[in-house]
Amino acid sequence: MIDERLDQIMNCLHRVTARAIIIRGGKILLTGELPEPGTFGTPGGGIEHDGRPRETIVRELKEELGLDVKLEQISENPIYVGTGNILTDLHRGNGHGIPYANLYYRVELEDNQDPVALDNEFIWVDLDELKSMPFVSCQSLDKPFVESILGNER
């Protein structure tokens, strides 16, 4: 009975995130992902129930990296949307998960805008380094897109 109810609840849930693609000098900015130590991903986070994607990026970049970004620095529309399922312990290995969508936006930093490690560690990596980096599970299916956009910057 409980498993059946959990499945019903999980079918109603979804997670939508806004992610920042920040490239400078041929390198992309990645953050360490706390829920999965040793993995990395693009900065960003969950869009709140009444939130907007670009406003989420402004909030998350401030919280994670101390960056004061204005809406004008963020692309008007997503440049990519990645989807998948986040598997959780609640599913007890039954293959179900919470559907997610990652909305990727290009962010142009000003020359004087430099990140600082607040909530997350961060690194700048080039394409060769990126190819061997472990990505956080909820962005792992999107890694080829991230590699391709960085490759186009060369």
C-alpha positions in Angstrom: 0.0 0.0 0.0 2.7 2.5 1.0 4.8 1.7 -2.2 1.7 2.2 -4.3 1.0 5.6 -2.7 4.7 6.6 -3.1 4.4 5.7 -6.8 1.3 7.9 -7.1 3.0 10.8 -5.4 6.2 10.4 -7.5 4.1 10.5 -10.7 2.9 14.0 -9.7 6.4 15.4 -8.9 8.9 17.0 -11.2 11.9 19.3 -10.9 12.9 22.1 -13.2 16.2 23.8 -12.9 17.9 26.8 -14.5 21.6 26.4 -15.3 24.2 28.9 -16.3 26.7 28.3 -19.1 29.6 30.7 -18.3 32.6 30.6 -20.6 35.7 32.8 -20.3 39.0 32.4 -22.1 38.1 29.0 -23.6 37.1 27.6 -20.2 33.7 26.8 -18.7 32.8 27.5 -15.1 31.7 24.4 -13.1 30.7 24.0 -9.5 31.3 21.0 -7.2 28.0 19.3 -6.4 27.5 18.8 -2.7 24.9 15.9 -2.9 27.4 13.9 -4.9 31.0 14.6 -3.7 33.6 14.5 -6.4 31.2 15.4 -9.2 30.7 18.7 -11.0 28.0 20.5 -12.9 27.0 23.9 -14.3 26.0 26.5 -11.7 22.3 26.9 -11.0 19.4 25.3 -9.2 15.8 24.6 -8.8 13.2 27.1 -10.0 10.9 27.9 -7.1 7.1 27.3 -7.5 6.4 30.9 -8.4 9.9 31.7 -9.9 11.2 32.4 -13.3 14.3 30.7 -14.8 16.4 33.8 -15.4 15.6 35.1 -11.9 16.6 31.7 -10.6 20.0 32.0 -12.2 20.5 35.5 -10.7 19.7 34.1 -7.3 21.8 30.9 -7.6 24.9 32.7 -8.9 24.7 35.1 -6.0 24.2 32.2 -3.4 26.8 29.8 -4.9 29.5 32.1 -6.3 28.9 35.6 -5.0 28.2 36.9 -8.5 25.9 39.9 -8.9 24.5 39.2 -12.4 21.8 41.3 -14.1 19.0 39.8 -16.2 20.6 41.6 -19.3 23.6 39.3 -18.9 21.5 36.2 -19.3 20.3 34.9 -22.7 16.6 35.7 -23.3 15.7 32.0 -23.9 17.3 28.7 -23.0 20.0 27.5 -25.4 19.3 23.9 -24.5 16.8 21.8 -22.4 18.0 18.5 -21.0 15.6 16.0 -19.5 15.7 12.8 -17.5 14.8 11.2 -14.2 16.4 11.7 -10.8 16.5 8.3 -9.0 16.0 8.5 -5.2 16.2 6.1 -2.3 12.4 6.3 -2.0 12.1 4.2 -5.1 13.9 1.2 -3.6 15.5 0.5 -7.0 12.3 0.0 -8.9 13.6 2.2 -11.8 11.2 5.1 -11.2 12.4 8.6 -10.6 11.4 12.2 -10.5 11.3 13.7 -14.0 13.5 16.8 -14.4 14.2 19.4 -17.0 17.4 21.5 -17.0 17.1 24.8 -18.8 20.5 26.1 -19.9 21.1 29.8 -20.4 24.2 31.5 -21.6 25.5 34.1 -19.1 28.0 36.7 -20.1 30.1 37.9 -17.1 31.7 41.4 -17.1 35.5 41.5 -17.0 35.4 42.6 -13.4 33.0 39.8 -12.3 34.9 36.9 -10.7 33.3 34.1 -8.8 34.2 33.3 -5.2 33.6 29.9 -3.4 30.6 30.4 -1.1 28.2 27.4 -1.1 30.1 25.4 -3.7 33.7 25.0 -4.8 34.2 26.0 -8.4 36.7 25.4 -11.2 37.3 26.7 -14.7 38.0 23.8 -17.2 38.9 23.5 -20.8 37.3 21.0 -23.2 40.0 18.3 -22.7 39.6 18.5 -18.9 35.8 18.6 -19.2 35.7 15.3 -21.1 37.2 13.4 -18.2 35.3 15.1 -15.4 32.5 13.2 -13.6 29.2 15.1 -13.9 26.5 15.1 -11.2 23.8 12.5 -12.1 21.0 15.0 -12.8 23.2 16.7 -15.5 25.1 13.6 -16.8 22.9 13.2 -19.8 23.5 16.9 -20.7 27.3 16.6 -20.6 27.6 16.1 -24.4 25.8 19.4 -24.9 28.1 21.2 -22.5 31.1 19.7 -24.3 29.8 20.8 -27.7 29.1 24.4 -26.7 32.6 24.7 -25.2 34.1 23.0 -28.3 32.4 25.7 -30.4 34.2 28.4 -28.5 37.6 27.2 -29.7 
